[in-house]
Structures are given as C-alpha cells and as structure tokens.
C-alpha cells in the first residue's frame, strides 16, 4: 500500500489555528501525502505561518479574490496528484493515525468510495 493522499485545505485568515493544523498533519503516521493549502485572500499572516514550514509536501495557492471555502477546496482538488482526497477544515486538527486509519478502511472495504 503506497497510495498518495492529497489533503485539500481552504483557509481565510487562518493564522490563529494554522500552526496547530500543520503540525497535526506533519506528524501523520502515513507520510505519503501532499497538503494543498488554498488561501482565500487572507489579510493576516497566514502566508508567514505557511512559509515557516520547510516541507516540500506543502503546496500553497493564494486566490486572486475571495471565493469562499467550497470553491477554494475545489481549486485545491484541481491541483491534487494523489490517489485519494482528504479535506481538512481550517479550524481542525488531526490525530496522528487519521490517514492510515482511513486507508485501512478502504483496504478492508474495497467497494467503499468515501470514508
């Protein structure tokens, strides 16, 4: 099992929670992922937080205008190169086993299309 997971995250002025989110992703036991952060025209220091992480799995996109969370997620999905898509809301954190747990469910239930 070597599937790559694309994590799509839309954020708007997410500076307050972003560091905790990024930390919760970067400690995942499943490490074959890309994190696509779609910044919906933040006016805070969102970019400063993102650029402080030196991890080539992080992809940062800044919208040219404010589109809202749904369209921003879709922009992230359009850039995804993974076998699976996972969503992270801009105020959530993940437990370290989240991604591997989901992959195991897909493996256990091969007809499943969403977890």
C-alpha distances in whole Angstrom, upper triangle without the diagonal:
4,6,9,12,15,18,21,24,28,30,34,36,33,34,35,32,30,29,28,25,24,24,22,19,19,19,16,13,11,12,10,13,16,19,22,25,28,31,34,37,37,40,39,37,34,33,35,32,29,31,31,27,26,23,22,19,22,24,27,29,32,34,37,39,38,36,35,31,30,31,30,26,26,27,24,22,24,23,19,16,13,11,12,16,17,21,22,26,28,30,27,25,21,20,18,15,16,13,10,13,12,9,9,12,11,9,12,14,13,16,16,17,17,17
4,6,10,13,16,19,22,26,28,32,34,31,32,33,30,27,27,26,24,22,22,21,18,17,17,15,13,9,10,7,10,13,17,19,23,25,29,31,34,34,38,37,35,31,30,32,29,26,28,28,24,23,19,18,15,19,20,24,26,30,31,35,36,35,34,33,30,29,29,27,24,24,25,22,20,21,20,16,14,11,10,11,14,16,19,21,25,27,28,26,24,20,20,18,16,16,12,11,14,13,10,12,15,13,12,15,17,15,19,18,18,18,18
4,6,10,13,16,19,23,25,29,31,29,30,31,28,26,26,25,22,21,21,20,16,17,17,14,13,10,10,7,8,11,14,17,20,22,26,28,31,32,35,35,33,29,29,30,28,25,26,27,24,23,19,17,14,17,18,22,23,27,28,32,33,32,30,29,26,25,26,24,21,21,21,18,16,18,17,13,11,7,6,8,11,13,16,18,22,24,26,23,22,19,19,17,15,14,11,10,13,12,8,11,13,11,11,15,16,14,16,16,15,15,15
4,7,10,13,16,20,22,26,28,26,27,28,25,22,23,22,19,18,19,18,14,14,16,13,13,9,9,5,5,8,11,13,16,19,22,25,28,28,32,31,29,26,25,27,25,21,23,24,20,20,16,14,11,14,15,18,20,23,25,28,30,29,27,27,23,23,23,21,18,18,18,15,14,15,14,10,8,5,5,7,9,11,14,16,20,21,23,21,20,17,18,16,15,14,10,11,14,12,10,13,15,13,14,17,18,17,19,17,16,15,16
4,6,10,13,16,19,23,25,22,24,25,22,20,20,20,16,15,17,15,12,13,14,12,12,9,9,7,5,6,8,11,14,16,20,22,25,25,29,28,27,23,23,25,22,19,21,23,19,19,15,14,11,12,13,16,18,21,22,26,27,26,24,23,20,19,20,18,15,15,16,13,11,14,12,9,8,5,6,5,6,7,10,12,16,18,20,18,17,14,16,14,14,12,8,10,13,10,9,13,14,13,14,17,18,17,18,16,14,13,13
4,6,10,13,16,20,22,20,22,23,20,18,19,19,15,14,16,15,12,13,15,13,15,12,11,9,6,5,6,7,10,13,16,19,22,22,26,25,24,20,20,22,20,17,19,21,18,18,15,13,10,10,10,13,14,17,19,22,23,23,21,20,17,16,16,14,11,12,12,9,8,10,9,6,7,5,7,6,5,6,8,10,14,16,18,16,16,15,17,16,16,13,11,13,15,13,13,16,17,15,17,20,20,19,20,18,15,14,14
4,6,10,13,17,19,16,18,20,17,14,16,15,12,11,14,12,9,11,14,12,15,12,12,11,7,6,5,6,8,11,14,16,19,19,23,22,21,18,18,20,18,15,17,19,16,17,14,14,10,9,10,12,13,16,17,21,22,20,19,18,14,14,15,13,10,12,12,8,8,12,10,8,10,9,11,8,6,5,6,7,10,12,14,13,13,12,14,14,15,12,10,13,15,13,13,17,17,16,19,21,21,21,22,19,16,14,14
4,7,10,14,16,14,17,19,16,14,16,16,12,12,15,14,12,14,17,15,18,16,15,14,11,9,6,5,6,8,11,13,16,17,20,20,20,16,16,19,17,14,17,19,17,18,16,15,12,10,10,10,11,13,14,18,18,17,15,14,11,11,11,9,6,8,9,5,6,10,9,8,11,11,13,11,7,6,5,6,9,10,13,13,13,13,17,17,18,15,13,17,18,16,17,20,20,19,22,24,23,23,23,20,17,15,15
4,6,10,13,11,13,15,12,10,13,13,10,10,14,13,11,14,17,16,19,18,17,17,13,11,7,6,5,6,8,10,14,14,17,17,16,13,14,16,14,12,16,17,16,18,16,16,13,11,10,10,10,12,13,17,17,15,14,12,9,10,11,8,6,10,10,7,9,12,12,11,15,14,17,14,11,9,6,5,6,7,10,10,12,13,16,17,18,15,15,18,19,17,19,22,22,22,25,27,26,26,26,23,20,18,17
4,7,10,9,12,14,12,11,14,15,12,13,16,16,14,17,20,19,23,21,21,20,17,14,11,8,6,5,6,7,10,11,14,15,15,12,13,16,15,13,16,18,17,20,18,18,16,13,12,10,10,10,10,14,13,11,10,8,6,8,9,5,5,9,9,8,10,13,13,13,17,17,20,17,13,12,9,8,7,6,10,11,14,15,19,21,22,19,18,22,23,21,22,26,25,25,28,30,29,29,29,25,22,20,20
4,7,6,9,11,10,9,12,13,11,12,16,16,15,17,20,20,24,23,22,22,19,16,12,11,7,6,5,6,9,8,11,11,12,8,11,13,12,11,15,17,16,19,18,19,17,14,13,11,10,10,10,14,13,10,11,9,7,11,11,8,9,12,12,11,14,16,16,17,20,20,23,20,17,15,12,10,8,5,9,11,13,16,20,21,23,20,20,24,25,23,25,28,28,28,31,33,32,32,32,29,26,23,23
4,5,8,10,11,10,14,15,14,15,18,19,18,20,23,24,27,27,26,26,22,20,16,14,10,9,6,5,7,5,8,9,10,8,11,13,13,13,16,18,18,21,21,22,20,17,16,13,12,10,10,13,11,9,10,8,8,12,12,10,12,15,14,14,17,19,19,20,23,24,26,24,20,19,15,13,11,8,10,13,16,19,23,24,26,24,24,28,28,27,29,32,31,31,34,36,35,36,35,32,29,26,26
4,6,8,9,9,12,14,14,15,18,19,19,21,23,24,28,28,27,27,24,21,18,16,12,11,8,8,8,5,6,5,7,6,10,11,11,12,15,16,17,21,21,22,21,18,17,14,14,12,13,15,13,11,13,12,12,16,16,13,15,18,17,17,20,22,21,23,26,26,29,27,23,21,18,15,13,9,11,14,16,20,23,25,27,25,26,29,30,29,31,34,34,34,37,38,38,38,38,35,32,29,28
4,5,6,6,9,11,10,11,14,15,15,17,20,21,25,25,24,25,21,19,15,14,11,11,9,10,11,8,9,8,8,6,9,11,9,10,14,14,15,19,19,20,19,16,16,13,14,13,14,17,16,14,15,13,12,16,17,14,14,18,17,16,19,21,21,21,24,24,27,24,21,19,15,12,10,6,8,11,13,16,19,21,24,22,22,26,27,26,28,31,31,31,34,35,35,36,36,33,30,27,26
4,6,5,7,10,10,11,13,15,16,17,19,21,25,25,24,25,22,20,16,16,12,13,11,12,12,9,10,7,6,5,8,9,7,9,12,12,13,17,18,20,19,16,16,14,15,14,16,19,18,16,18,17,16,19,20,17,18,21,20,19,22,24,23,23,26,26,29,27,24,21,18,15,13,10,10,13,14,17,20,22,25,23,24,27,28,28,30,32,33,33,36,37,38,38,39,35,33,30,28
4,6,8,9,10,12,13,15,16,18,19,21,25,26,25,27,24,22,18,18,15,16,14,15,15,12,12,9,9,8,12,12,10,12,15,14,16,19,20,23,22,18,19,17,19,18,19,22,21,19,20,18,17,21,22,19,19,23,23,21,24,26,25,26,28,28,30,28,25,22,19,15,13,10,9,12,13,16,19,21,24,23,24,27,28,27,30,32,32,33,36,37,37,38,39,35,33,30,28
4,6,6,6,9,10,11,13,15,16,18,21,22,22,23,21,19,16,16,13,15,13,15,16,13,15,12,11,10,13,13,10,11,15,14,15,18,18,21,19,16,18,16,18,18,19,22,22,19,20,18,16,19,21,18,18,21,21,19,22,24,23,23,26,25,27,25,22,19,16,12,10,7,6,8,9,12,15,17,20,19,20,23,24,24,26,28,29,30,32,34,34,35,35,32,30,27,25
4,5,5,6,8,10,11,12,14,16,20,20,19,21,18,16,13,13,10,12,11,14,15,12,14,11,10,7,10,10,7,8,11,11,11,15,15,17,16,13,14,13,15,15,17,20,20,18,19,17,15,18,19,16,16,20,19,17,19,22,20,20,23,22,25,23,20,17,14,11,10,7,8,9,9,12,15,16,19,18,19,22,23,23,25,27,28,28,31,33,33,34,34,31,29,26,24
4,5,5,6,9,10,10,12,15,18,19,18,20,18,16,13,15,13,15,14,17,18,15,17,14,11,9,11,10,7,8,11,10,9,13,13,16,15,13,15,14,17,17,20,23,24,22,23,21,19,22,23,19,19,23,22,19,22,24,22,22,24,23,26,24,21,19,17,13,13,11,10,11,10,12,15,15,19,18,19,22,23,23,25,27,28,29,31,33,34,34,36,32,31,27,26
4,6,5,6,9,10,11,13,17,18,17,20,18,17,14,16,14,17,16,19,20,18,19,16,15,13,15,14,10,11,14,13,12,15,15,18,17,15,17,17,19,20,22,26,26,24,24,22,19,22,24,20,19,23,23,20,22,25,24,23,24,23,25,23,21,17,16,12,12,10,9,8,7,9,11,12,16,15,17,20,20,21,23,25,26,27,29,31,31,33,34,30,29,26,23
4,5,5,6,9,10,11,15,16,15,17,15,14,11,13,11,14,14,17,19,16,19,16,15,12,14,15,11,11,14,14,12,15,14,16,14,12,14,14,17,18,20,23,23,21,22,19,16,19,20,17,16,19,19,16,18,22,20,19,21,20,22,19,17,14,12,8,9,8,7,6,5,7,10,11,14,13,14,17,18,18,20,23,23,24,26,28,29,29,30,27,25,22,20
4,5,5,6,9,10,14,14,13,15,13,12,9,11,10,13,14,17,19,17,19,17,15,12,13,13,9,8,11,11,9,11,10,13,11,9,12,12,15,17,20,23,24,22,22,21,18,20,21,18,17,20,19,16,18,21,19,18,19,18,21,19,17,14,13,10,12,10,11,10,8,9,12,12,15,14,14,17,19,19,20,23,24,24,26,28,29,30,31,28,26,23,22
4,5,5,6,9,12,14,13,16,14,14,12,14,14,17,18,21,22,20,22,19,17,15,15,15,11,11,13,12,9,12,11,14,13,12,15,16,19,21,23,27,27,26,26,24,21,23,25,21,20,23,23,19,21,24,22,21,22,20,23,21,19,16,16,13,14,13,13,11,8,9,10,10,13,13,14,17,18,19,20,23,24,25,27,28,30,30,32,29,28,25,23
4,6,6,7,10,12,12,15,13,14,12,15,14,18,18,21,23,21,24,21,19,17,18,18,14,14,16,15,13,15,14,16,14,13,16,17,20,22,24,28,28,26,26,24,21,22,24,21,19,22,22,19,20,23,22,20,21,19,21,19,17,14,13,11,12,12,12,9,6,5,7,7,10,10,11,14,15,16,17,19,21,22,24,25,26,27,29,26,25,22,19
4,5,5,9,10,9,11,9,10,8,12,12,16,17,20,22,21,24,22,20,16,17,18,14,13,15,15,12,14,11,13,11,10,13,15,18,20,22,26,27,25,25,23,19,21,22,19,17,20,20,16,17,20,18,16,17,16,17,15,14,11,11,9,12,12,13,10,8,7,8,7,10,9,9,12,14,14,15,18,19,20,21,23,25,25,27,24,22,20,18
4,6,9,9,8,11,9,10,9,13,13,17,19,22,24,22,25,23,20,17,17,17,14,12,14,13,10,11,9,11,9,10,13,15,18,21,24,27,28,27,27,25,22,24,25,22,20,22,22,18,19,22,20,18,18,16,19,17,16,14,15,13,16,15,16,14,11,10,11,9,11,12,11,13,16,16,17,19,21,22,23,25,27,27,29,26,25,23,21
4,6,9,8,12,11,13,13,16,17,21,22,25,27,25,28,25,23,20,21,20,17,16,18,16,13,14,12,14,13,13,17,19,22,25,27,31,32,30,30,28,25,26,28,25,22,25,25,21,22,25,23,20,21,19,20,19,18,16,16,15,17,17,17,15,11,9,9,6,9,10,11,12,14,16,16,18,20,21,22,24,26,27,29,26,26,23,21
4,5,6,9,9,12,12,15,17,20,22,25,28,26,29,27,25,22,22,23,19,18,20,19,15,16,13,15,12,14,17,19,22,25,27,31,32,30,29,27,24,25,26,24,21,23,24,20,20,23,21,19,19,16,17,15,15,13,14,13,16,17,17,14,11,8,8,4,6,7,7,8,11,12,12,14,16,17,18,20,22,23,25,23,22,20,17
4,6,9,11,14,15,18,20,24,26,29,31,30,33,31,28,26,26,26,23,21,23,22,18,19,16,17,14,16,20,22,25,28,30,34,35,34,33,31,27,28,29,27,24,26,26,23,22,25,23,20,20,17,17,16,17,15,17,16,20,21,21,18,14,11,10,6,6,8,8,7,10,12,12,13,15,17,17,19,21,22,24,22,22,20,18
4,6,8,11,13,16,19,22,25,27,30,29,32,31,29,25,25,26,23,21,22,22,18,18,15,16,13,15,18,21,23,27,29,32,33,32,31,29,26,26,27,25,22,23,24,20,20,22,20,17,16,13,14,13,14,13,15,15,19,21,21,18,15,12,11,8,7,8,6,5,9,10,9,11,14,14,14,17,19,19,22,20,19,18,16
4,6,9,11,15,17,20,23,26,29,28,31,29,27,24,23,24,21,18,20,19,16,15,12,12,9,12,15,18,21,24,27,31,32,31,30,29,26,26,27,24,21,23,23,19,19,21,19,16,15,12,14,13,14,14,16,16,19,20,21,19,16,14,13,10,11,11,9,9,13,13,12,14,17,17,17,20,22,22,24,22,22,20,19
4,7,10,13,16,20,23,26,28,28,31,30,28,24,23,25,22,19,20,21,17,16,12,12,9,12,14,18,20,24,26,29,31,30,29,28,25,25,25,23,20,21,21,17,17,19,16,13,11,9,10,11,12,13,15,16,20,21,23,20,18,16,16,13,13,13,10,10,14,13,12,14,17,16,16,19,21,20,22,21,20,19,18
4,7,10,13,16,19,22,25,24,28,27,25,21,20,22,20,16,18,19,15,15,11,10,7,9,11,14,17,20,22,26,27,26,25,24,21,21,22,19,16,18,17,14,13,15,13,10,9,7,10,9,10,10,12,13,17,18,20,18,16,14,15,13,13,12,9,11,14,13,12,15,17,16,17,20,21,20,22,20,19,17,17
4,6,10,13,16,19,21,21,25,24,22,18,17,19,17,14,15,17,13,13,10,8,5,6,7,11,13,16,19,22,24,23,22,22,19,19,19,16,14,15,14,11,11,13,10,8,8,8,11,10,10,10,12,12,15,16,19,17,16,15,17,15,16,15,12,14,17,16,15,19,20,19,20,24,24,23,24,22,20,19,18
4,6,10,12,16,18,18,21,20,19,15,14,16,14,11,13,15,12,13,10,9,6,5,6,8,11,14,16,20,21,20,20,19,16,17,17,14,12,14,13,9,10,13,10,9,10,10,13,12,10,9,10,9,12,13,15,14,14,13,16,15,16,14,12,15,18,16,17,20,21,20,22,25,25,25,26,23,21,19,18
4,6,10,12,15,16,19,19,17,14,13,16,14,11,13,16,13,14,12,11,8,6,5,6,7,11,13,16,18,17,16,16,13,14,14,10,9,11,9,6,8,10,8,7,10,11,14,13,10,10,10,10,12,12,15,15,15,16,19,18,19,17,15,19,21,19,19,23,23,22,24,27,27,26,27,24,21,19,20
4,6,9,12,12,15,15,14,10,10,13,12,9,11,14,13,14,13,13,11,7,6,5,6,8,10,14,15,14,14,13,11,13,13,9,9,11,10,7,10,12,10,11,14,15,18,16,13,12,10,9,10,10,13,14,14,15,19,19,21,18,17,21,22,21,22,25,25,25,27,30,29,29,29,26,24,21,21
4,6,9,10,14,14,14,11,11,14,14,11,14,16,16,17,16,16,14,11,8,6,5,6,7,11,12,11,10,10,9,11,10,6,7,9,7,6,10,11,10,12,15,16,19,18,14,14,12,11,11,10,14,15,17,18,22,22,24,21,20,24,25,23,24,28,27,26,29,32,31,30,30,28,24,22,22
4,6,6,10,11,11,8,8,12,12,10,13,15,16,18,17,17,16,13,11,7,6,5,6,9,10,9,10,10,9,12,11,7,10,12,10,10,13,14,14,15,19,20,23,21,18,17,14,13,12,10,14,16,17,20,23,24,26,23,23,26,28,26,27,31,30,30,33,35,34,34,34,31,28,25,25
4,6,9,11,13,10,11,15,15,14,16,19,19,22,21,21,20,16,14,11,9,6,5,8,7,5,6,7,7,10,9,6,10,12,10,11,14,15,15,17,21,22,25,23,19,18,16,15,13,11,14,17,19,22,25,27,28,26,25,29,30,28,29,33,32,31,34,36,35,35,35,32,28,26,26
4,6,9,11,10,10,14,15,14,16,19,20,22,22,22,21,18,16,12,10,6,6,7,6,5,9,10,11,14,13,10,13,15,13,14,18,18,18,20,24,25,28,26,23,22,19,18,16,14,17,20,22,24,28,29,31,29,28,32,33,31,32,36,36,35,38,40,39,39,38,35,32,30,30
4,6,8,7,8,11,12,12,14,16,18,21,21,22,21,17,16,12,11,8,9,10,10,8,11,11,12,15,15,12,15,17,16,16,19,20,20,22,25,26,29,27,24,22,19,17,15,12,15,18,20,23,26,28,30,28,28,31,32,31,32,36,35,35,38,40,39,39,39,36,33,30,30
4,7,8,9,11,13,14,15,17,19,22,23,24,24,20,19,15,14,11,12,12,11,11,14,14,15,19,18,16,19,21,19,19,23,24,23,25,28,30,33,31,27,26,23,20,18,15,17,20,22,25,29,30,33,31,31,34,35,34,36,39,39,39,42,44,43,43,43,40,37,34,34
4,6,8,9,10,12,14,15,17,20,22,23,23,19,19,15,15,13,14,15,15,14,17,16,17,20,20,17,19,22,21,20,24,25,24,26,29,30,33,31,27,25,22,20,18,14,15,18,20,23,27,28,31,29,29,33,34,33,35,38,38,38,41,43,42,43,43,40,37,34,33
4,5,5,6,9,10,11,14,17,18,20,20,17,17,14,14,13,15,17,17,16,19,18,18,22,22,18,20,23,21,20,24,25,23,25,27,28,31,30,27,25,22,19,18,14,16,18,19,22,25,26,29,28,28,31,33,32,33,37,37,37,40,42,42,42,42,39,37,34,33
4,5,5,6,9,10,12,15,16,18,17,14,13,10,11,10,13,15,15,14,17,16,15,19,19,15,16,19,18,16,20,21,20,21,24,24,28,26,23,21,18,16,15,11,13,15,16,19,22,23,26,24,24,28,29,28,30,33,33,33,36,38,38,38,39,35,33,30,29
4,5,5,6,9,10,13,14,15,16,12,11,8,10,9,12,14,15,15,18,18,17,20,19,16,17,20,17,16,20,21,19,20,22,24,27,26,23,22,20,17,17,14,16,18,19,21,24,24,27,26,25,28,30,29,30,34,34,34,36,39,39,39,39,36,33,31,30
4,6,5,6,9,12,14,16,17,13,14,11,13,13,16,18,19,19,21,21,20,23,23,19,21,23,21,19,23,24,22,23,25,26,29,28,26,24,22,19,19,16,17,19,19,22,24,24,28,27,26,29,31,31,32,35,36,36,38,40,41,41,42,39,36,34,33
4,6,5,7,11,12,15,15,12,13,11,14,14,17,19,20,20,21,21,19,22,22,19,19,22,21,18,22,23,21,22,24,24,27,26,23,21,20,17,17,13,15,16,16,18,21,21,24,23,23,26,28,28,29,32,33,33,35,37,38,38,39,36,34,31,30
4,5,6,9,10,11,12,8,9,8,11,11,15,18,19,19,20,20,18,21,20,17,17,20,18,15,19,20,18,18,20,21,24,23,20,19,17,15,16,13,15,16,16,17,20,20,23,22,21,24,26,26,27,30,31,31,33,35,35,35,36,33,31,29,28
4,5,7,9,11,12,9,10,9,12,13,16,19,21,21,22,22,21,24,23,19,20,22,20,18,21,22,19,20,21,22,26,25,23,22,21,19,19,17,19,20,19,21,23,22,25,24,24,26,29,28,29,32,33,33,35,37,38,38,39,36,34,32,31
4,6,9,12,13,11,13,12,15,16,20,22,24,24,25,25,23,26,26,22,22,25,23,20,23,25,22,22,24,24,27,27,25,23,22,20,20,18,19,20,18,20,22,21,24,24,24,26,29,29,29,32,34,34,35,38,39,39,40,37,35,33,32
4,6,9,10,8,11,11,15,17,20,23,25,24,25,25,23,25,25,21,21,24,22,19,21,23,20,20,21,21,24,23,22,20,20,18,19,17,18,18,17,18,19,18,21,21,20,23,25,25,26,29,30,30,32,34,35,35,37,34,32,30,29
4,7,9,8,11,12,16,18,22,24,26,26,27,27,25,27,27,23,23,25,23,20,22,23,20,20,20,20,24,24,22,22,21,20,22,20,22,21,19,20,21,19,22,22,21,23,26,26,26,29,31,31,32,35,36,35,37,35,33,31,30
4,5,6,9,11,15,18,21,24,26,26,27,26,24,26,25,22,21,23,21,17,19,21,17,17,17,17,20,20,19,18,19,18,20,19,21,20,18,18,19,17,20,20,18,20,23,23,23,25,28,27,28,31,32,32,34,31,29,28,27
4,5,7,10,14,17,20,23,25,26,26,26,24,25,24,21,20,21,19,16,18,18,15,14,14,15,18,19,18,18,19,18,21,20,22,22,20,20,21,19,21,21,18,20,24,23,22,25,27,26,27,31,32,31,32,30,28,27,26
4,6,10,13,17,19,23,25,25,24,24,21,22,22,19,17,19,17,14,15,16,13,11,11,11,15,15,14,14,15,15,18,18,20,19,17,17,18,17,18,17,15,17,20,19,19,22,24,23,24,27,28,27,29,27,25,23,23
4,7,10,13,16,19,21,21,21,21,19,20,19,16,15,17,15,12,14,15,12,12,13,13,17,16,15,14,14,13,16,15,17,17,16,16,18,17,19,18,16,19,21,21,20,24,25,24,26,29,30,29,30,28,25,24,23
4,7,10,13,16,18,19,19,19,17,18,17,13,13,14,12,9,12,12,9,10,11,13,17,16,14,15,14,14,16,15,18,18,18,18,21,20,22,20,18,21,24,22,22,26,27,25,27,30,30,29,30,28,25,24,24
4,7,10,13,15,15,16,16,15,17,15,12,12,14,11,9,13,13,10,12,14,16,19,19,16,16,15,14,15,14,17,18,18,19,22,22,24,22,21,24,26,24,25,28,29,28,30,33,33,32,33,30,27,25,25
4,6,9,12,12,13,14,13,15,13,9,11,12,9,8,11,11,9,12,15,17,20,19,17,17,16,15,16,15,18,19,20,22,25,25,26,24,23,26,28,26,26,30,30,29,31,34,34,33,33,30,27,26,26
4,6,9,10,11,12,13,15,12,9,12,13,10,10,14,14,13,15,18,20,24,23,20,19,17,17,16,15,18,20,21,23,27,27,29,27,25,29,31,29,29,33,33,32,35,37,37,36,36,33,30,28,28
4,5,7,8,10,11,13,10,8,11,12,9,10,14,13,13,16,19,22,24,23,20,20,18,18,17,16,19,21,23,25,29,29,31,28,27,31,32,30,30,34,34,33,35,38,37,36,36,33,29,28,28
4,7,9,12,14,15,12,11,14,15,12,14,17,16,16,19,22,25,28,27,24,24,22,21,20,19,22,25,27,29,32,33,35,32,31,34,36,33,34,38,38,36,39,41,40,39,39,36,33,31,32
4,6,9,12,14,11,10,14,15,12,15,18,17,18,21,24,26,29,27,24,24,21,21,19,18,21,24,26,28,32,33,35,32,31,35,36,33,35,38,38,36,39,42,40,40,39,36,33,31,32
4,6,9,11,9,9,12,13,12,14,17,17,18,21,24,26,28,26,23,22,19,19,17,15,18,21,24,26,30,31,33,30,29,33,34,31,33,36,36,35,38,40,38,38,37,34,31,29,29
4,7,8,6,6,10,10,10,12,15,15,16,19,22,24,26,24,20,20,17,17,15,15,18,20,23,25,29,31,32,28,28,32,32,29,31,34,33,32,35,37,36,35,34,31,28,26,27
4,6,6,6,9,10,11,12,14,16,17,19,23,23,25,23,19,18,15,15,12,12,15,17,21,23,26,28,29,26,26,29,30,27,29,32,31,30,34,35,34,34,32,29,26,24,24
4,6,5,6,9,10,11,12,14,16,17,20,21,22,20,16,15,11,11,9,9,12,14,17,19,23,25,26,22,22,26,26,23,25,29,27,27,30,32,30,30,29,26,23,20,21
4,5,5,6,9,10,11,12,15,15,19,19,21,18,14,14,11,12,11,12,15,16,19,20,24,26,26,22,22,25,25,22,24,27,26,25,28,30,28,28,27,24,20,18,19
4,5,5,6,9,10,10,13,14,18,19,21,19,15,15,13,14,13,14,17,19,21,23,26,28,28,25,24,27,28,25,26,29,28,27,30,32,30,29,28,25,22,20,21
4,5,5,6,9,10,11,13,17,18,20,18,14,14,11,12,11,12,15,17,19,20,24,25,26,23,22,25,26,23,25,28,27,26,29,32,30,30,29,26,22,20,21
4,5,5,6,9,10,11,14,15,17,14,11,10,8,9,9,11,14,15,17,18,21,22,23,20,18,22,23,20,21,25,24,22,26,28,26,26,25,22,19,17,18
4,5,5,6,9,10,13,14,16,14,11,12,10,13,13,15,18,18,20,21,24,25,25,22,20,24,24,21,22,25,24,23,26,28,26,25,24,22,18,17,18
4,5,5,7,9,13,14,17,16,13,14,12,14,14,15,19,20,21,22,25,26,26,23,22,25,26,23,24,27,27,25,28,30,29,28,27,25,21,20,21
4,5,5,7,10,12,14,13,10,11,10,11,13,13,17,17,18,19,22,22,23,20,18,21,23,20,21,24,24,22,25,28,27,26,26,23,20,18,19
4,5,5,9,10,11,10,7,9,9,12,14,15,19,18,20,19,22,22,22,19,17,20,21,18,18,22,22,20,22,25,24,22,22,20,16,15,17
4,6,9,11,13,13,11,13,13,16,17,18,22,22,23,23,26,26,26,23,20,23,25,22,21,25,25,22,25,28,26,25,24,22,19,18,20
4,7,9,12,13,11,13,14,16,17,18,22,22,22,22,25,24,25,22,19,22,24,22,21,25,25,23,25,28,27,25,25,24,20,20,21
4,6,9,9,8,10,12,14,17,18,21,20,21,20,22,22,21,19,16,19,21,18,17,21,21,19,21,24,24,22,22,20,17,17,18
4,7,9,9,12,14,17,20,21,24,23,23,21,23,22,22,20,16,18,21,18,17,20,21,18,20,23,23,21,22,20,18,18,19
4,5,7,10,13,15,18,20,23,21,21,19,20,19,18,16,13,14,17,14,13,16,17,15,16,20,19,18,19,17,15,15,16
4,7,10,14,17,20,22,25,22,22,20,21,20,18,16,13,14,16,13,11,14,15,12,13,17,16,14,15,14,12,13,14
4,7,10,13,17,19,21,19,19,17,18,18,16,13,10,12,13,10,9,13,13,10,12,15,15,13,14,12,10,9,11
4,7,10,13,16,18,16,17,15,17,17,16,13,11,13,14,11,11,15,14,13,15,18,17,16,16,14,11,10,10
4,7,10,13,15,13,13,11,14,14,14,10,8,12,12,10,11,14,14,13,16,18,17,17,18,15,12,10,9
4,6,10,12,10,11,11,14,15,15,12,11,15,15,12,14,17,17,16,19,21,20,21,21,17,15,12,11
4,6,8,7,8,8,12,14,14,11,11,15,15,14,16,19,18,19,22,23,23,23,24,20,18,15,14
4,6,6,8,10,14,16,17,14,15,19,18,17,19,22,21,22,25,26,26,26,26,23,20,17,16
4,6,9,11,15,17,19,16,17,21,21,20,22,25,25,25,28,29,29,30,30,26,24,21,19
4,7,10,14,16,18,16,18,21,21,20,23,25,25,26,29,30,30,31,31,27,25,22,20
4,7,10,13,15,12,14,18,17,17,20,22,21,23,25,26,26,28,28,24,23,19,17
4,7,10,12,10,12,15,15,15,18,20,20,22,24,25,26,27,28,25,23,20,17
4,6,8,6,9,12,12,12,15,16,17,19,21,22,23,24,25,22,21,18,15
4,6,6,9,10,10,12,14,15,16,18,20,21,22,24,25,22,22,19,16
4,6,8,9,10,12,13,14,16,18,19,20,22,23,25,23,22,20,17
4,6,6,6,9,10,11,12,15,15,16,18,20,22,20,20,17,14
4,6,5,6,9,10,11,13,14,15,17,18,20,17,17,14,11
4,5,5,6,9,10,11,12,14,15,16,18,16,15,13,10
4,5,5,6,9,10,10,12,14,15,18,16,16,14,12
4,5,5,6,9,10,11,12,14,16,14,15,13,10
4,5,5,6,9,10,11,12,14,11,11,9,6
4,5,5,6,9,10,10,13,11,11,10,9
4,5,5,6,8,10,13,11,13,12,10
4,5,5,6,8,10,8,10,10,7
4,5,5,6,8,6,8,8,8
4,6,6,9,9,11,12,11
4,6,9,9,12,13,12
4,6,6,9,10,10
4,5,8,10,11
4,6,9,11
4,6,8
4,7
4
